[in-house]
Amino acid sequence: MVDQLLTLARLDSGKTELGAEPVNVAGVAAEALEAIRPAAEHGGVSVSLEAKGAAWSLGDPKWLSQIADNLVA
């Protein structure tokens, strides 16, 4: 949590630059779900993603992955 607050502070102060490139958001979401799938299944929880093909957006792949990870964790 401390790391997340520090990250927010750096973003807010403008000390961290965000990239802008095409990112497949559906792929980022799928990777985040695959990362938590073993723990979810161990806890008896099923996770799934319904996406019909790619969903492209401009963004920073690193930060979009971090956001997806935070949302599914």
C-alpha contacts under 8 A as a table, 3 or more apart, distances in Angstrom:
res1	aa1	res2	aa2	distance
1	M	4	Q	5.04
1	M	5	L	6.31
2	V	5	L	5.12
2	V	6	L	6.19
3	D	6	L	5.07
3	D	7	T	6.09
4	Q	7	T	5.02
4	Q	8	L	6.22
5	L	8	L	5.05
5	L	9	A	6.17
6	L	9	A	5.00
6	L	10	R	6.21
7	T	10	R	5.14
7	T	11	L	6.19
8	L	11	L	5.09
8	L	12	D	5.99
9	A	12	D	5.05
9	A	13	S	6.09
10	R	13	S	5.18
10	R	14	G	6.22
10	R	15	K	5.21
10	R	16	T	5.79
11	L	14	G	5.23
11	L	15	K	6.16
11	L	16	T	5.33
11	L	17	E	7.62
12	D	15	K	7.76
13	S	16	T	7.87
14	G	17	E	6.95
18	L	59	G	7.61
18	L	60	D	5.77
18	L	63	W	7.80
19	G	59	G	6.09
19	G	60	D	4.49
19	G	61	P	7.79
20	A	58	L	5.36
20	A	59	G	4.35
20	A	60	D	5.34
21	E	57	S	7.87
21	E	58	L	4.96
21	E	59	G	5.34
21	E	60	D	6.34
21	E	61	P	7.71
22	P	56	W	6.27
22	P	57	S	5.52
22	P	58	L	4.55
22	P	59	G	6.43
23	V	28	V	7.99
23	V	56	W	5.47
23	V	57	S	5.40
23	V	58	L	5.93
23	V	59	G	6.31
23	V	60	D	7.51
23	V	61	P	6.17
24	N	27	G	5.27
24	N	28	V	6.43
24	N	54	A	5.81
24	N	55	A	5.35
24	N	56	W	4.51
24	N	57	S	6.56
25	V	28	V	4.95
25	V	29	A	6.17
25	V	54	A	7.26
25	V	55	A	5.44
25	V	56	W	5.87
25	V	57	S	6.68
25	V	64	L	7.78
26	A	29	A	5.12
26	A	30	A	6.16
26	A	51	A	6.49
26	A	53	G	7.60
26	A	54	A	5.72
26	A	55	A	5.39
26	A	56	W	7.74
27	G	30	A	4.99
27	G	31	E	6.19
27	G	54	A	7.04
27	G	55	A	7.99
28	V	31	E	5.20
28	V	32	A	6.32
28	V	64	L	7.27
28	V	65	S	5.82
28	V	68	A	7.02
29	A	32	A	5.11
29	A	33	L	6.29
29	A	49	L	7.83
29	A	65	S	7.62
29	A	68	A	5.93
30	A	33	L	5.17
30	A	34	E	6.16
30	A	49	L	6.74
31	E	34	E	5.08
31	E	35	A	6.22
32	A	35	A	5.20
32	A	36	I	6.71
32	A	65	S	7.17
32	A	68	A	6.01
32	A	69	D	5.26
32	A	72	V	7.02
33	L	36	I	5.35
33	L	37	R	5.90
33	L	47	V	6.95
33	L	48	S	7.33
33	L	49	L	7.78
33	L	69	D	7.96
33	L	72	V	6.91
34	E	37	R	5.03
34	E	38	P	7.79
35	A	38	P	7.36
36	I	39	A	5.55
36	I	40	A	6.08
36	I	72	V	7.66
36	I	73	A	7.28
37	R	40	A	5.01
37	R	41	E	5.99
37	R	46	S	7.77
37	R	47	V	6.65
38	P	41	E	5.25
38	P	42	H	6.08
39	A	42	H	5.01
39	A	43	G	6.29
40	A	43	G	5.11
40	A	44	G	6.28
40	A	45	V	4.87
40	A	46	S	6.46
40	A	47	V	7.16
41	E	44	G	4.84
41	E	45	V	5.15
41	E	46	S	6.09
42	H	45	V	7.42
51	A	54	A	7.46
59	G	64	L	7.07
60	D	63	W	5.47
60	D	64	L	6.06
61	P	64	L	5.11
61	P	65	S	6.01
62	K	65	S	5.26
62	K	66	Q	6.34
63	W	66	Q	4.91
63	W	67	I	6.14
64	L	67	I	5.04
64	L	68	A	6.18
65	S	68	A	5.11
65	S	69	D	6.08
66	Q	69	D	5.06
66	Q	70	N	6.16
67	I	70	N	5.12
67	I	71	L	6.20
68	A	71	L	5.08
68	A	72	V	6.36
69	D	72	V	5.46
69	D	73	A	5.99
70	N	73	A	5.28
